[in-house]
Amino acid sequence: MDKTYNFVADKSGIRLDKFVGERCPELSRTQAQKLIVEGHITVNGRIAKPSLKLDAGDRIDILIPPTPPSPLSPQAIPLKILYEDDDLLVVDKPAGLTVHPAPGHPDHTLVNAILSHFPHLTGISDSLRPGIVHRLDKDTSGVMLVAKNRTAQFNLINQFKTRAIVKAYLVLVKGHLTPERGIIEAAIGRDPGNRKRMAVVTGGREARTQYQVIKYINDYTLLEVIPETGRTHQIRVHLSAIGYPVVGDSVYGVKSPHLPRQFLHACRLGFRLPSTGEYVEFTSELPADLEKALKEIS
């Protein structure tokens, strides 16, 4: 059944999409913009733009259509849960598991697995990415956060945007990386020669990556890497750009006889609990396939 709301603007100068987001907490600003563009929200009986500046006394009529059935289905995929409360899940994602449905991966994703554990997830956001606040590549393993309600989702997304969340990765690269501690600062954008890849490019988006050498193993270096920004494939692109490609990475790095996937593991994730503001950290042990690869190169 449709939901309807009627409001009168009590002051001038506020954007329509912001006004709707404030008066209807169940809607994100993006969802409000979509409803405005589709004509479900009118001002004084007329279709308007999301950016319209309201005048005091304007009448805003909002119609929220019913949520269409989710195309997602729960699937009983094994899932290692590190922590759970009323707001969120912390999971240890295995390599080979895509985070959410996408072309070529319609199901058997992390989202399908989580829905089996928590069916109500479909009601909180994007129909194909419910609860997802960040991603790991399919072949990257380790700690991931999933929101269980809209308030927590907005809180966690904001922590990511303000760089308040600490993400640390264990990474194996080819060669002896020196100095032992450093920061890679280079803008990242689409590779002009291959639009399916990312690259360090002039005019790209700011990207900054910290690294610390853990140990040298023959002609390899094991690193702890902390990306300060969250650009697509940032760690892999940055390390490749400075001449130390990620082992097992067939796109930006070097293939390895010891490993069928990239040596990239999200080992630590720190953030503030939406409910209390308490800072917490969760860790994930190095998976067996990466441990085996380290032994083989020693």
Secondary structure, 3 states (H helix, E strand, C coil): CCEEEEEECCCCCCEHHHHHHHHCCCCCHHHHHHHHHCCCEEECCEECCCCCECCCCCEEEEEECCCCCCCCCCCCCCCEEEEECCCEEEEEECCCCCCCCECCECCCCHHHHHHHHCHHHHHCCCCCCCCECCCCCCCCEEEEEEECCHHHHHHHHHHHHCCCCEEEEEEEEECCCCCCEEEEECCEEEECCEEEEEEECCCCECCEEEEEEEEEECCEEEEEEEECCCCCCHHHHHHHHCCCCEECCCCCCECECCECCCCEEEEEEEEECCCCCCEEEEECCCCHHHHHHHHHHC
